[in-house]
């Protein structure tokens, strides 16, 4: 082994290779690193801009770890009341918790502290946003299909963990705004039947707000949740390598190969460079734009609150759900209070995220397709799935808009009641509309693709025939271009057939119902015969 | 193929079954894949001059990065934070940040540019294999598992196995018990039903703690109120405030609709209501003087003060609890008693 490496080193052009060869040899004799190199060194990664979204999430998480570590050196989560003695004059002499005091010190008395706080906060916002977009990419291209269903679930867990990290971190400075966020959480926990009061009491360590919750959230935020997140992320990455990345349809690309750049050197350079681009962009934003100016809010106090309070954007959908409940959804049954005004939105949100998590299994059950899928769908080629996704996005968007109902009302000079009532209607109507419009649009786009694949595209060249007739010349597509339009899966609706015992089970009926809903309206991919006929 | 060990009831290896396509249409009339396109040639592949230029550009980005990183460190020193001077904080934040951003972006742009313009650009192909292990591997795995089962008797010794499962299920019990002392022994429910208000406790301004005379409360005005003594509390100040915060408003008497049993709870049109929203506990902070409506800024529940704070809009279900008030001998506003119902968000044991 060592001779090979040495020989290679000598014969190579670069002067640094002798040292590299020796170092590689030293490492390999102690770690078997060459095995890893052999497996991963030239592993192929396909290229598409949308594959970058997951990378943004990964890199912003690394930025969060780096900036967060800096913050822990200066932040003290204690809720002990002290008098402010820092350099921000408007708060001089005000009673506040040590947590809020040290957050202010980070902002005003430590060089680069404000920068790191803003890097941390912007990176966290980007982290959640890029995970969301990455999930949408995976959903709309069908990249969750076999063999990647489990990685979808793991990614979903990562999304939930990211939101939990966001919320716990948001609460730590113990400012007025984050304190009101905790107050809302307290109110929601208390509404839970049987265990609510006790859960709140144990969580806050006494009556709200108590002096324990910030240190407890701090431990969750910097230890427990990151540990789980990193472990889950590692599994996510390992499965990515095992399953290999999906690729879009293209000439030479099949379900049995991967076409793209090798890890070394191209992918490593691009991905490594991209980490610096993400970090640099976050740094640029953090140096120019303020985020979460806690000094404007003041320390937490249960009595004041500012108008137009808003949670960080990714918690908005949950806050919006609370706002959409009509008055009076509470009753007393058998002496106990049932706060449906809180339980109902909690249940709806719970169902929504469970549906998101389980969707891959639902679609697999409807299609009965047990094959592996490595070619990513264009969203139009799975009209019903795309329409379901659009309905889900719209549902989320309505809840999200509801979280800003007061700001919508003030900015557009509407009544708050009018905004809420409209959103209540949209809550039911908008997802249905989004479904229908998206499905029809997808089918129309598929028909257009068929037309282009068969007859080419309009060239804009008008030709006069000898007989005086004018026609527009259609240009045929290149084979490789046409292939991108053809290569997709086509499903037919399931026909109900009796099983071995001659019975039609309820399960079969339900499945065939869904199957019809999915595939009754479909546009077949162009076949070779059609193509030949069209050419004549 | 591995030889079959005795007692192995797993069917011997055979080629992996073709997975079912379900309702997918497997057409025999598909168009053939046109195959990989020709190599994409870049200008740097053709022209050595362009190649040299690209090389210099990349080196320039890396050099800019070094300069940026140095700027960041220099800015740390030459833009110090001067206590009390907010402009110095901004300058420190901006110049350290911009320097670091140039340092990072330079590396990123340079590396990506290198990959795109100079590194070997053609696409490579790697074969995929089914994710499931080969039949031989699976067979071996099954054999190992079967062997382990036989050697341990996991399925055969059901008494041992079931008691083990039971024991494992029971092991977290101590952990559950250990969490009880997250909060003190006292029952929270009794505490949630009482506040600092009691007969004769003066209404004082928040945060100063100055008592309020009835004569100060002019028609249309509103006061943030805390019970006398709260501002001086050494412990549990915020916990008490989270329950005892009150809004004091004076309405024209003719606008006030009062329940007969609460007629004596107000004083010349002055009414006091809990400030803690009955929805999830935000402070109900916005008072609309003309309509006598209170709005919670968190979830937009609206309460009608003239009509005993009934909910007129939004997700809250119950009116804000009213604090019975009167005046003492010196003309200061005082409570007649504590609230007659728990304040704040609903909870399971509220009606008990």
Interface residues (C-beta under 8 A of the other chain):
Chain A: X42 X43 X44 X81 X87 X88 X89 X107 X108 X109 X110 X111 X112 X114 X115 X118 X147 X180 X183 X184 X186 X187 X188 X190 X191 X192 X193 X194 X195 X196 X197 X198 X200 X201 X202 X203 X204 X205 X206 X207 X208 X209 X210 X212 X242 X243 X244 X251 X252 X253 X254 X255 X256 X257 X258 X259 X260 X261 X262 X265 X266 X269 X270 X272 X273 X274 X275 X276 X277 X278 X279 X280 X281 X283 X284 X286 X287 X288 X300 X301 X302 X303 X304 X305 X306 X307 X308 X309 X319 X322 X323 X324 X325 X326 X327 X328 X329 X330 X332 X335 X336 X337 X339 X341 X342 X367 X368 X369 X370 X371 X372 X374 X405 X406 X416 X417 X420 X479 X480 X482 X483 X486 X487 X489 X490 X491 X492 X493 X494 X515 X519 X524 X525 X526 X527 X528 X529 X531
Chain B: X19 X20 X21 X22 X23 X24 X25 X27 X29 X30 X31 X32 X33 X34 X35 X36 X37 X76 X80 X81 X83 X84 X86 X89 X92 X93 X94 X95 X96 X97 X98 X100 X101 X102 X103 X104 X105 X106 X107 X108 X109 X110 X111 X112 X114 X115 X116 X119 X120 X121 X123 X124 X125 X126 X127 X128 X130 X131 X179 X180 X182 X183 X184 X188 X189 X191 X192 X206 X207 X224 X226 X236 X237 X238 X239 X241 X242 X243 X245 X275 X276 X277 X279 X280 X281 X282 X283 X285 X286 X295 X297 X298 X299 X300 X301 X311 X312 X313 X314 X315 X316 X317 X318 X344 X345 X346 X347 X348 X349 X350 X351 X352
